Amino acid sequence: MSGTLNKVMLIGHTGDEVKMHYFEGGGCIGRFPLATNETYTNKTTGERVSNTEWHNIVVRNKAAEICEKYLSKGDKVYIEGRIKTRKWTDDKGLERYSTEIQCTDFTFLTTKQESGMQQPIQQPTAAHPMQQQAPATPATPAAPPQQPVEEDDLPF
């Protein structure tokens, strides 16, 4: 195989709100930290060890606006993207490097009840097919009342 692959898949919790930067041409970029945890038992001491790794997530344009609107600190999210290392010069003239995850796809895993968002559903979207409601039909005395469709907490 002669090709290469740069693909990252993460499930973690946001460490802060999405910070937005807007450009003159109308584009925008959103940045937020994502924490992933690893827990294991040390075989020699029997002690439980927990490590947290922080990732810098970068989301662009419409996806950034969606993340800004719906993601809050502590929310669980699935991120898919690629690793990118940027080189920049700081105020003192020193070259610095930062490694980021350029997000290409994401799925919110925290439910609205868990995140405390109590916004009414205004329009069903393809991303949330369980929110679609049955079309209104004329009520007849023999027809049972329709039950609202409940959204489960499965990410798919």
LUMMARKE-587087 format. One record per residue: x, y, z negated of N, C-alpha, C, CB in turn; residue in three letters. Coordinates in steps of 0.001 Angstrom, whole numbers, plus 524288, in hexadecimal, padded with zeros to 5 digits. Atoms other than C-alpha are relative to their C-alpha. Glycine has a CB too. Example, Ala and Ser with C-alpha at 12.3 -4.5 7.8 and 13.67 -1.06 7.14 Angstrom:
[rec [8037A; 7FB5A; 80000]; [8300C; 7EE6C; 7E188]; [80384; 804B0; 80000]; [7FC20; 8001B; 7FB22]; 'Ala']
[rec [7FCCC; 7FB5A; 8003C]; [83566; 7FBDC; 7E41C]; [7FCFE; 80442; 7FD26]; [8019E; 801CE; 80587]; 'Ser']
END
This chain:
[rec [80352; 7FB6B; 80000]; [80000; 80000; 80000]; [80384; 804DB; 80000]; [7FC36; 7FFFA; 7FB31]; 'Met']
[rec [7FC9E; 7FB69; 7FF80]; [80616; 80CD8; 8043E]; [7FD9C; 804E6; 7FD97]; [80132; 800FF; 805B1]; 'Ser']
[rec [80295; 7FB6C; 8023A]; [7FC23; 81632; 7FE2F]; [80136; 8009A; 7FA3F]; [7FA26; 7FFA8; 800C9]; 'Gly']
[rec [7FF67; 7FF03; 80596]; [7FC56; 81C28; 7F0B7]; [7FAB8; 80159; 7FDB2]; [803FC; 80470; 7FEF9]; 'Thr']
[rec [804EF; 7FEE3; 802A5]; [7F1D3; 81E9D; 7E6A9]; [800FF; 80368; 7FB3E]; [7FD36; 7FAE6; 7FE66]; 'Leu']
[rec [7FFBD; 7FC88; 8048F]; [7F013; 82995; 7DCCE]; [7FA6A; 80080; 7FE05]; [8027C; 80594; 80164]; 'Asn']
[rec [80557; 8000C; 801EF]; [7E39C; 826AE; 7D540]; [80005; 7FF49; 7FA19]; [7FCCB; 7FBA9; 802A9]; 'Lys']
[rec [8006A; 80022; 805A9]; [7E00D; 828FF; 7C708]; [7FA44; 7FF70; 7FE90]; [8026A; 804FC; 7FD7B]; 'Val']
[rec [80540; 80087; 80225]; [7D3F0; 82486; 7BFAC]; [80077; 80067; 7FA16]; [7FD5D; 7FAB4; 801B4]; 'Met']
[rec [7FFBD; 7FF0D; 8059E]; [7D1C5; 8298E; 7B1DC]; [7FA84; 8003C; 7FDB9]; [802FD; 80519; 7FED3]; 'Leu']
[rec [804B4; 7FF28; 8031A]; [7C6FC; 828A3; 7A7C6]; [801DC; 80235; 7FAD1]; [7FCB1; 7FACA; 7FF42]; 'Ile']
[rec [7FE36; 7FD89; 804CB]; [7C8E0; 831F8; 79C8B]; [7FC44; 80435; 7FE34]; [80562; 80247; 800BF]; 'Gly']
[rec [80322; 7FBCC; 8023C]; [7C3B7; 83D47; 79495]; [80296; 80539; 80131]; [7FF51; 7FF42; 7FA06]; 'His']
[rec [7FDF0; 7FAD0; 7FED6]; [7C525; 84B8F; 7985C]; [80214; 80277; 7FAF9]; [7FBBB; 80387; 80288]; 'Thr']
[rec [7FD8F; 7FD9A; 8048F]; [7CE17; 85319; 78F4A]; [7FEA0; 805B6; 7FF63]; [805CC; 7FF6F; 80052]; 'Gly']
[rec [80167; 7FA7F; 80029]; [7C8AC; 86099; 79260]; [7FBE2; 800FF; 80432]; [804E6; 80391; 800D0]; 'Asp']
[rec [803A9; 7FE6B; 7FBEC]; [7BED7; 867E5; 79ABB]; [80302; 8008F; 80527]; [7FD2C; 8053C; 7FE84]; 'Glu']
[rec [7FD99; 7FF50; 7FADE]; [7C179; 86905; 7A969]; [80168; 805BE; 800A9]; [7FC47; 7FE20; 80478]; 'Val']
[rec [7FE24; 7FAA8; 7FF09]; [7C9A1; 8752C; 7AC47]; [7FFD8; 800EC; 805DE]; [805B0; 800E4; 7FDC2]; 'Lys']
[rec [800C4; 7FEEE; 7FA72]; [7C5CC; 87B20; 7B95A]; [80380; 80473; 801D7]; [7FA48; 80151; 80117]; 'Met']
[rec [7FD0B; 7FBE5; 7FD62]; [7CE12; 8834C; 7C2A9]; [7FD84; 800B1; 80562]; [8060D; 7FE9D; 80066]; 'His']
[rec [80294; 7FEE4; 7FB09]; [7C782; 889E8; 7CE49]; [803CA; 802DF; 8039E]; [7FAF4; 80347; 7FF23]; 'Tyr']
[rec [7FC96; 7FDB2; 7FC1A]; [7CE5B; 88DF7; 7DAE2]; [7FCF1; 803BC; 8037A]; [8029D; 7FBBD; 80349]; 'Phe']
[rec [80285; 7FC17; 7FCA6]; [7CB92; 89917; 7E460]; [7FCE4; 7FD8A; 8046C]; [8040F; 803AA; 80240]; 'Glu']
[rec [802A9; 80279; 7FB9D]; [7C79C; 88FE0; 7EF53]; [7FAFF; 7FD34; 7FE8A]; [80390; 7FC41; 8028D]; 'Gly']
[rec [804D4; 80287; 801B9]; [7BC65; 88A83; 7E723]; [800E4; 7FAB6; 7FD84]; [7FC5B; 7FF66; 80485]; 'Gly']
[rec [7FEE1; 80508; 8026E]; [7C313; 87E19; 7E291]; [800F4; 80099; 7FA2F]; [804B5; 7FD72; 80296]; 'Gly']
[rec [7FEDE; 7FFE3; 80596]; [7C52C; 87A6D; 7D477]; [8029E; 7FAE5; 7FE6D]; [7FAF2; 800E9; 7FCC6]; 'Cys']
[rec [7FD5A; 80492; 8021D]; [7CCBA; 870E5; 7CC27]; [7FEBD; 7FFB2; 7FA34]; [8060B; 80042; 800F4]; 'Ile']
[rec [8010B; 800CD; 80588]; [7C98D; 86B18; 7BEE4]; [80421; 7FC6A; 7FDB6]; [7FA7E; 7FDB9; 7FF25]; 'Gly']
[rec [7FC0A; 80324; 802A8]; [7D334; 86579; 7B52B]; [7FE0F; 7FEA3; 7FA86]; [80554; 802F6; 7FFBC]; 'Arg']
[rec [80130; 8018C; 8055E]; [7D12D; 85DBC; 7A8BA]; [80366; 7FB56; 7FE77]; [7FA1B; 7FEA7; 7FF65]; 'Phe']
[rec [7FCF6; 80476; 801D9]; [7D8BD; 85424; 7A048]; [7FC76; 7FB49; 7FF03]; [802FF; 80170; 7FAFF]; 'Pro']
[rec [802E1; 804DB; 800E8]; [7D469; 845ED; 79F5A]; [80361; 7FC6F; 7FCA8]; [7FE7B; 7FD47; 80545]; 'Leu']
[rec [7FD29; 8037E; 8038B]; [7D864; 83CC3; 79448]; [7FE66; 7FA61; 800F7]; [7FF02; 8017F; 7FA40]; 'Ala']
[rec [800FB; 8059B; 7FFD5]; [7D9B8; 82E21; 79609]; [802CC; 7FD9B; 7FB59]; [801E2; 7FD81; 8054D]; 'Thr']
[rec [7FDE0; 80267; 804BE]; [7DC53; 8254A; 78A5C]; [80174; 7FA50; 800F7]; [7FC0E; 80062; 7FB80]; 'Asn']
[rec [7FE4C; 8056E; 7FFDB]; [7E39B; 81885; 788E4]; [80093; 7FE46; 7FA5C]; [80546; 7FF4C; 80329]; 'Glu']
[rec [7FFA5; 80204; 80548]; [7E21C; 81076; 77C95]; [801C0; 7FA4E; 80039]; [7FAB4; 8008B; 7FD1A]; 'Thr']
[rec [7FE14; 80560; 80036]; [7E98D; 80416; 77960]; [801F8; 7FEDE; 7FA7C]; [8046A; 7FF15; 8041E]; 'Tyr']
[rec [7FDF0; 801A4; 8050D]; [7EE93; 7FC53; 76DCC]; [805C0; 7FEA5; 8009A]; [7FCE4; 7FB4A; 7FDCC]; 'Thr']
[rec [7FA6B; 8011D; 80004]; [7FD30; 7FC41; 76B27]; [800C1; 7FA7D; 7FDE1]; [8031A; 8041E; 7FCAD]; 'Asn']
[rec [7FF8A; 80584; 80185]; [800CC; 7EDCB; 76A9D]; [803A3; 7FF32; 7FB57]; [801F2; 7FCCC; 80498]; 'Lys']
[rec [7FC57; 800C9; 80454]; [80C06; 7EF91; 76107]; [7FDD5; 801F8; 7FACE]; [80523; 802BA; 8012C]; 'Thr']
[rec [801FD; 7FDD0; 804E5]; [8051A; 7F822; 75707]; [7FA36; 7FEE8; 7FF23]; [800EC; 805CF; 7FFE6]; 'Thr']
[rec [8059A; 800DC; 80072]; [7F6E9; 7F4AB; 759DB]; [7FCEC; 8050F; 7FFB4]; [7FEDC; 7FCBB; 7FB48]; 'Gly']
[rec [8026A; 7FAD2; 80063]; [7F426; 80340; 759CD]; [7FD41; 80167; 8051F]; [80428; 80431; 7FEA1]; 'Glu']
[rec [802F7; 7FE3A; 7FB6A]; [7EA08; 808FC; 762F7]; [80262; 80526; 801E1]; [7FA00; 800AE; 7FEAF]; 'Arg']
[rec [7FD79; 7FB6D; 7FDC4]; [7F075; 812F0; 76C28]; [7FC73; 80255; 80427]; [80569; 7FE96; 80255]; 'Val']
[rec [80340; 7FD4B; 7FC2D]; [7E91D; 81D25; 77411]; [80334; 8044F; 80291]; [7FB01; 80248; 7FD66]; 'Ser']
[rec [7FD34; 7FBFD; 7FD04]; [7EF2A; 82584; 77ECD]; [7FC28; 802EA; 80377]; [80470; 7FD8C; 80355]; 'Asn']
[rec [8033B; 7FCC2; 7FC94]; [7E8AA; 830D1; 785F1]; [80374; 8024E; 80437]; [7FD2A; 80464; 7FCE3]; 'Thr']
[rec [7FD48; 7FDB3; 7FB8A]; [7ED1F; 834F7; 7936F]; [7FC8F; 8045F; 8021F]; [8013A; 7FBCA; 80458]; 'Glu']
[rec [802E6; 7FB8A; 7FDEE]; [7E923; 84260; 798A4]; [80132; 800A9; 805C5]; [80159; 8050C; 7FCF9]; 'Trp']
[rec [7FF91; 7FF50; 7FA56]; [7E6A7; 844B3; 7A71F]; [7FDBF; 8054F; 80174]; [7FD21; 7FB84; 80302]; 'His']
[rec [801EB; 7FAFB; 7FE0E]; [7E51C; 851C7; 7AE0B]; [7FCC9; 7FEEC; 804EB]; [804A4; 803E8; 8012A]; 'Asn']
[rec [8038D; 8010F; 7FBA7]; [7D947; 850A9; 7B709]; [7FF0A; 8050C; 80304]; [7FABF; 7FDA5; 7FE03]; 'Ile']
[rec [80105; 7FB8D; 7FC94]; [7D76F; 859CA; 7C2B2]; [7FB8F; 7FE82; 803AF]; [80508; 801A1; 80320]; 'Val']
[rec [80494; 800DC; 7FCAD]; [7CA4B; 85AA1; 7C9C1]; [7FF3D; 804DB; 80352]; [7FAFA; 7FEC7; 7FCAF]; 'Val']
[rec [80067; 7FB91; 7FC6A]; [7C781; 86340; 7D58A]; [7FA5E; 8011C; 801C1]; [80362; 7FF03; 804C0]; 'Arg']
[rec [804BC; 7FDFD; 7FD7D]; [7BC34; 86B4C; 7DAF3]; [7FAFB; 7FE34; 7FD62]; [7FFE9; 7FE63; 8059E]; 'Asn']
[rec [80528; 8015B; 80212]; [7AE5A; 865E6; 7D932]; [8006F; 7FC20; 7FB7A]; [7FC8F; 7FDB5; 80457]; 'Lys']
[rec [7FF40; 803CA; 8043D]; [7B321; 85A81; 7D0E5]; [801B5; 802C2; 7FAFD]; [80415; 7FBD6; 80194]; 'Ala']
[rec [7FE46; 7FD00; 80495]; [7B9CC; 86447; 7C7CF]; [7FB68; 802CD; 7FD7D]; [80442; 803FA; 80188]; 'Ala']
[rec [80492; 7FD46; 80214]; [7AD35; 86C01; 7C65F]; [7FC59; 7FC40; 7FD31]; [7FD14; 802CA; 80462]; 'Glu']
[rec [8034A; 803F0; 80286]; [7A5AA; 85F94; 7C315]; [80264; 7FE69; 7FACA]; [7FF4D; 7FB2A; 80391]; 'Ile']
[rec [7FD5D; 80167; 804E8]; [7AFCD; 85BBB; 7B8E6]; [7FF82; 8045C; 7FBFE]; [805CC; 7FEC8; 800FD]; 'Cys']
[rec [80073; 7FBA0; 8039D]; [7AF80; 86954; 7B2F2]; [7FA8C; 80036; 7FDA0]; [80141; 80528; 802C7]; 'Glu']
[rec [80566; 7FF9B; 801CC]; [7A0B3; 868E2; 7B1F5]; [7FE80; 7FB97; 7FC3F]; [7FC56; 7FFFD; 804A8]; 'Lys']
[rec [801F9; 80480; 802E4]; [79F0D; 85B34; 7AC59]; [803D4; 7FD89; 7FC28]; [7FE52; 7FBFF; 803BB]; 'Tyr']
[rec [7FC41; 80261; 80399]; [7ABAE; 85754; 7A552]; [80100; 80382; 7FB4B]; [80523; 7FED9; 802D0]; 'Leu']
[rec [7FEB5; 7FD44; 804DB]; [7AE2B; 85B37; 79740]; [80480; 7FD2A; 7FD60]; [7FB2D; 80055; 7FC47]; 'Ser']
[rec [7FBBA; 8025E; 802EF]; [7B971; 858AF; 78E24]; [7FE15; 7FB12; 7FD40]; [80247; 803E9; 7FC01]; 'Lys']
[rec [8015E; 804F2; 80282]; [7B914; 84A8B; 78985]; [7FCD7; 7FC58; 80360]; [7FD12; 80109; 7FB2A]; 'Gly']
[rec [8031F; 8035D; 7FC9D]; [7B0B9; 84556; 794BD]; [8035D; 7FBC0; 80277]; [7FD53; 8033D; 80442]; 'Asp']
[rec [7FD52; 8045F; 7FD78]; [7B466; 83829; 79A81]; [7FF03; 80053; 805DA]; [7FE1E; 7FAA1; 7FDC2]; 'Lys']
[rec [80072; 7FF71; 7FA5C]; [7B723; 83853; 7A91B]; [803BA; 7FC3C; 802BF]; [80122; 805AC; 801A8]; 'Val']
[rec [7FCB5; 80335; 7FC8F]; [7BC6D; 82F6A; 7B3C7]; [80233; 803A0; 80428]; [7FCD5; 7FB4F; 8028A]; 'Tyr']
[rec [7FD51; 7FCB4; 7FC2E]; [7C66E; 83632; 7BC75]; [802F4; 7FC85; 803CA]; [803C6; 803EA; 7FD47]; 'Ile']
[rec [7FCFD; 802B0; 7FBFC]; [7CBE9; 8313F; 7C93F]; [802D6; 8041F; 80325]; [7FC72; 7FC88; 80393]; 'Glu']
[rec [7FD0F; 7FC23; 7FD0E]; [7D69C; 8383F; 7D088]; [80574; 7FE21; 80139]; [80040; 80511; 7FD0D]; 'Gly']
[rec [7FA9B; 8014B; 7FEC9]; [7E50C; 838EA; 7D389]; [803A5; 80354; 7FCAF]; [80122; 800CB; 805DD]; 'Arg']
[rec [7FC20; 7FD37; 8031E]; [7F146; 83D14; 7CC3B]; [802C7; 803F9; 8036E]; [803F8; 7FC28; 7FD84]; 'Ile']
[rec [7FD34; 7FBD8; 7FD38]; [7F77E; 849DC; 7D05E]; [8037D; 802CB; 7FC12]; [7FC1B; 803F1; 802B4]; 'Lys']
[rec [7FC5C; 7FD1D; 8034D]; [8039B; 8503A; 7CA8F]; [80108; 80544; 80288]; [80531; 7FCEA; 7FF2C]; 'Thr']
[rec [7FF0F; 7FAAA; 7FE17]; [804C9; 85EF3; 7CC05]; [80507; 80215; 7FDA1]; [7FB55; 803AB; 7FEA8]; 'Arg']
[rec [7FB45; 7FD67; 801D6]; [81158; 866AD; 7CAE3]; [7FEDB; 805D6; 7FFEC]; [804E0; 7FEB1; 80391]; 'Lys']
[rec [800FC; 7FA68; 80078]; [810AA; 874C7; 7C5FF]; [80446; 80279; 7FCBE]; [7FA97; 80111; 7FD91]; 'Trp']
[rec [7FC0D; 7FD0F; 802E8]; [81933; 87F47; 7C014]; [7FD53; 80319; 7FBB1]; [80325; 803B2; 803AE]; 'Thr']
[rec [8026E; 7FD48; 80463]; [81612; 88496; 7B28C]; [801ED; 805A6; 7FFA6]; [80122; 7FD1A; 7FADF]; 'Asp']
[rec [7FEAF; 7FA77; 800B7]; [81794; 8928E; 7AD7C]; [805DB; 800F0; 7FF57]; [7FD22; 80224; 7FB4E]; 'Asp']
[rec [7FA61; 7FF70; 800E6]; [825D9; 89024; 7A9F2]; [8033B; 7FE3D; 804B6]; [8019C; 7FCE3; 7FB31]; 'Lys']
[rec [7FD43; 801A7; 7FB4F]; [82937; 88B48; 7B7A1]; [8018A; 7FA42; 8000D]; [804BC; 80339; 800AD]; 'Gly']
[rec [7FEC8; 80591; 80036]; [82A1A; 87CF8; 7B3AD]; [7FC1F; 7FCE3; 8034C]; [7FFF3; 7FE0B; 7FA4F]; 'Leu']
[rec [80376; 80359; 7FCF1]; [824B9; 87285; 7BCC0]; [7FD2D; 7FC3A; 7FC54]; [8031D; 7FCF4; 80442]; 'Glu']
[rec [8033F; 8036A; 80331]; [819A1; 86AF5; 7B691]; [7FD03; 7FC4D; 80394]; [7FC30; 80337; 7FC85]; 'Arg']
[rec [8030F; 803DC; 7FD21]; [811F6; 85F01; 7BAC7]; [7FB30; 7FEA8; 7FCCF]; [80348; 7FB04; 80132]; 'Tyr']
[rec [804A4; 801F0; 802B4]; [8043A; 85AD6; 7B78A]; [7FD78; 7FBD9; 8036E]; [7FC10; 8048A; 7FEC1]; 'Ser']
[rec [8028D; 8044F; 7FD40]; [7FD83; 84E34; 7BB34]; [7FA2E; 8005B; 7FEFE]; [80233; 7FA96; 7FE3B]; 'Thr']
[rec [805B4; 7FF68; 8004E]; [7EEF3; 84EE7; 7BE1D]; [7FD5B; 7FB7D; 802CE]; [7FE3B; 80547; 80263]; 'Glu']
[rec [80352; 803A8; 7FD23]; [7E415; 845FB; 7C284]; [7FC63; 8034D; 80362]; [7FCD1; 7FC44; 7FC31]; 'Ile']
[rec [80366; 7FD48; 7FC4E]; [7DDC6; 84BB9; 7CEB6]; [7FB1D; 7FCA1; 8009D]; [802D1; 800FD; 80576]; 'Gln']
[rec [804D6; 8030C; 80033]; [7CFC5; 846F7; 7CCD0]; [7FD53; 7FFE3; 80556]; [7FC46; 80243; 7FBDE]; 'Cys']
[rec [802EC; 8009F; 7FB1E]; [7C8EF; 8418A; 7D8D8]; [7FA76; 7FE07; 7FF0C]; [802DB; 7FC43; 803A3]; 'Thr']
[rec [8052B; 8020B; 80146]; [7BD52; 83B25; 7D20C]; [7FF8A; 7FFBB; 7FA15]; [7FF11; 7FA83; 8028C]; 'Asp']
[rec [800D3; 8004B; 805A9]; [7B748; 83B32; 7C478]; [7FA7D; 7FE2B; 7FEE6]; [80104; 80558; 7FD5F]; 'Phe']
[rec [80525; 8019E; 801E8]; [7ABEF; 8358C; 7BCD0]; [7FFA8; 80168; 7FA42]; [7FF0E; 7FA02; 800DC]; 'Thr']
[rec [800D3; 7FEA4; 8057B]; [7A6AF; 83B1D; 7B023]; [7FE03; 7FB2A; 7FD2C]; [7FC14; 804A9; 7FF69]; 'Phe']
[rec [80181; 804A1; 802F2]; [7A5A4; 83041; 7A605]; [7FD38; 80144; 7FAEA]; [804B8; 7FCC4; 7FEDE]; 'Leu']
[rec [802C8; 7FE5B; 804B1]; [7A035; 83807; 79A8A]; [7FA71; 80177; 8018A]; [802D4; 804AB; 7FD41]; 'Thr']
[rec [8056B; 7FEBB; 7FEC5]; [7916B; 8388B; 79A8C]; [7FEB6; 80579; 7FE04]; [7FC3E; 7FBEC; 7FD98]; 'Thr']
[rec [8019F; 7FAC2; 801A4]; [78A44; 84570; 798D3]; [7FEE5; 80037; 7FA2F]; [7FB2E; 801BA; 80308]; 'Lys']
[rec [80127; 80012; 8058E]; [785C3; 8415E; 78B47]; [8050D; 80008; 7FCD5]; [7FCAE; 7FB36; 7FE9B]; 'Gln']
[rec [7FB0D; 8003D; 802CF]; [793BF; 83E54; 78714]; [802E5; 80534; 8002E]; [8036D; 7FBB4; 80241]; 'Glu']
[rec [7FD1E; 7FB15; 7FF7E]; [7992E; 84B2E; 78C2F]; [7FCFF; 804A0; 7FDD3]; [80151; 80100; 805A8]; 'Ser']
[rec [8030E; 7FBD2; 80250]; [78E19; 85329; 7864B]; [7FD78; 80393; 80404]; [8035E; 80324; 7FC77]; 'Gly']
[rec [80265; 7FCBE; 7FBF1]; [78985; 858B1; 79351]; [7FA40; 7FE84; 80065]; [802D5; 7FF50; 8056A]; 'Met']
[rec [80596; 800FB; 7FFC4]; [77AC9; 859D9; 79307]; [7FD87; 80330; 80463]; [7FD69; 8014B; 7FABF]; 'Gln']
[rec [8020E; 7FD0A; 7FB99]; [778A8; 85FDD; 7A079]; [7FBD9; 7FCC4; 802CF]; [80471; 8018F; 803CE]; 'Gln']
[rec [803F5; 802ED; 7FD2C]; [76C3E; 85C27; 7A7C1]; [801F6; 7FE72; 80567]; [7FAFF; 80333; 80076]; 'Pro']
[rec [7FE98; 801D5; 7FAC9]; [76DB3; 85453; 7B430]; [7FCCB; 80314; 803F0]; [7FF10; 7F9F8; 8009A]; 'Ile']
[rec [802CB; 7FCC2; 7FC46]; [76A62; 85D73; 7BF5D]; [7FF62; 7FD62; 80549]; [802C2; 8051E; 800A5]; 'Gln']
[rec [80049; 8026A; 7FADA]; [76D93; 855CB; 7CB86]; [80321; 7FAF6; 7FFE2]; [8020F; 803C0; 80455]; 'Gln']
[rec [7FD16; 804DE; 7FFEA]; [7714D; 84772; 7CD1D]; [80456; 80043; 80412]; [7FC5A; 7FB61; 8011C]; 'Pro']
[rec [7FBAC; 8002E; 7FC50]; [77E52; 844ED; 7D3B3]; [80165; 7FA58; 80116]; [804CA; 80306; 7FDE4]; 'Thr']
[rec [7FE50; 80547; 7FE9E]; [78470; 8393A; 7DA45]; [8038E; 7FDBE; 7FBCC]; [802CF; 80002; 80549]; 'Ala']
[rec [7FC71; 801E0; 8040B]; [78E40; 8386B; 7CF1A]; [7FD04; 7FDB7; 7FB57]; [80390; 80472; 7FE2D]; 'Ala']
[rec [80316; 801E6; 80462]; [7833F; 835C9; 7C54F]; [7FAC8; 7FDE1; 801FB]; [7FF1F; 80465; 7FBF0]; 'His']
[rec [804E2; 801F2; 7FDCB]; [77916; 82D30; 7CC16]; [7FC00; 7FE83; 7FBDB]; [80116; 7FB5D; 8036B]; 'Pro']
[rec [803B7; 80187; 80407]; [772EB; 82938; 7BF1A]; [7FC9C; 80491; 7FE44]; [802DE; 7FDBE; 7FB58]; 'Met']
[rec [802F9; 7FB75; 8019C]; [76DF7; 8371A; 7BD2A]; [7FB61; 80110; 8039C]; [80384; 804B8; 7FFCB]; 'Gln']
[rec [80439; 7FEF6; 7FC55]; [764E1; 836A8; 7C8E8]; [7FAE4; 7FE1A; 7FDAB]; [8010C; 7FD5B; 80556]; 'Gln']
[rec [8050A; 80161; 80231]; [756BB; 83682; 7C514]; [7FC59; 7FE6E; 80468]; [7FDB0; 80492; 7FCCC]; 'Gln']
[rec [803C1; 801C5; 7FC20]; [74B62; 83018; 7CC09]; [7FCDA; 804A2; 80206]; [7FC5B; 7FBCD; 7FDB0]; 'Ala']
[rec [8031A; 7FBAF; 7FDEE]; [74388; 838EB; 7D523]; [7FAC5; 8006A; 7FD29]; [7FF1B; 7FF4D; 805E4]; 'Pro']
[rec [804F7; 7FF15; 802B1]; [73771; 83EFE; 7CF3D]; [7FB87; 7FDAD; 80327]; [7FF19; 805E9; 7FF1C]; 'Ala']
[rec [80499; 80240; 7FD7D]; [72AFA; 83795; 7D238]; [7FB3A; 801C9; 7FD02]; [8004E; 7F9EA; 80037]; 'Thr']
[rec [804B8; 7FE6C; 802DA]; [71D03; 83B44; 7CF09]; [7FEC6; 7FC12; 7FBB0]; [7FB4D; 80081; 803C5]; 'Pro']
[rec [80120; 8036E; 8046E]; [71980; 835D8; 7C1B7]; [7FA72; 7FDE2; 8006C]; [800C0; 802F2; 7FAC5]; 'Ala']
[rec [80522; 80275; 8002F]; [70E43; 82C4B; 7C0F6]; [7FF43; 7FDE3; 7FA81]; [7FF72; 7FB8E; 80437]; 'Thr']
[rec [800D7; 801D2; 80557]; [707E2; 827E7; 7B44A]; [80246; 7FA96; 7FF09]; [7FA3E; 7FFF6; 7FEC9]; 'Pro']
[rec [7FE15; 8054A; 800C8]; [70C4C; 819C6; 7B67D]; [805FC; 7FFBA; 80052]; [7FD91; 7FC5A; 80408]; 'Ala']
[rec [7FA50; 80028; 7FF49]; [71A8C; 81D73; 7B97F]; [802BF; 800E5; 7FACA]; [801C5; 80425; 8040B]; 'Ala']
[rec [7FD1D; 7FF1E; 804E9]; [72402; 81BDE; 7AE0D]; [803B1; 8049E; 800A5]; [8031D; 7FB07; 7FE5E]; 'Pro']
[rec [7FC5A; 7FB90; 7FF91]; [72C9F; 827A9; 7AAEE]; [80566; 7FE0C; 8018E]; [8004E; 80314; 7FAC6]; 'Pro']
[rec [7FAC6; 8017C; 7FE3B]; [739E8; 82764; 7B173]; [803F1; 80135; 7FBBD]; [80176; 802DD; 8051E]; 'Gln']
[rec [7FBDD; 7FF41; 803D1]; [74588; 825A7; 7A886]; [8049A; 802B2; 802B1]; [801B2; 7FAB0; 7FD86]; 'Gln']
[rec [7FB66; 7FD87; 7FD9F]; [7513C; 82EA5; 7AB0D]; [80479; 7FC0D; 80057]; [801B8; 804E6; 7FCCF]; 'Pro']
[rec [7FB85; 8036D; 7FF40]; [75D40; 827BB; 7B037]; [8043D; 8019D; 7FC2C]; [80208; 80036; 805BC]; 'Val']
[rec [7FBF3; 7FECD; 803D6]; [76761; 826D6; 7A566]; [80561; 7FF23; 8027B]; [7FF58; 7FC93; 7FAFF]; 'Glu']
[rec [7FAA3; 80077; 7FE06]; [7759B; 8291D; 7A8BD]; [80329; 7FCC4; 7FC20]; [8028F; 80583; 800D9]; 'Glu']
[rec [7FCB5; 802F5; 80388]; [77E67; 81E9F; 7A339]; [80589; 80234; 80012]; [80002; 7FA2D; 80179]; 'Asp']
[rec [7FAC7; 7FDC5; 8007F]; [78C78; 82120; 79F65]; [8041D; 7FD0E; 80321]; [80191; 8001F; 7FA5C]; 'Asp']
[rec [7FC3B; 802BF; 7FCB1]; [792B7; 81849; 7A98D]; [8024E; 803C5; 80401]; [7FD65; 7FB48; 802C7]; 'Leu']
[rec [7FD95; 7FC4F; 7FC59]; [79C90; 81F78; 7B243]; [7FF0C; 7FEAD; 805B6]; [805C0; 8003D; 7FF09]; 'Pro']
[rec [8010E; 80157; 7FA7B]; [79784; 818D0; 7BEA8]; [7FA50; 7FED8; 800D7]; [80344; 7FB51; 801BA]; 'Phe']
END
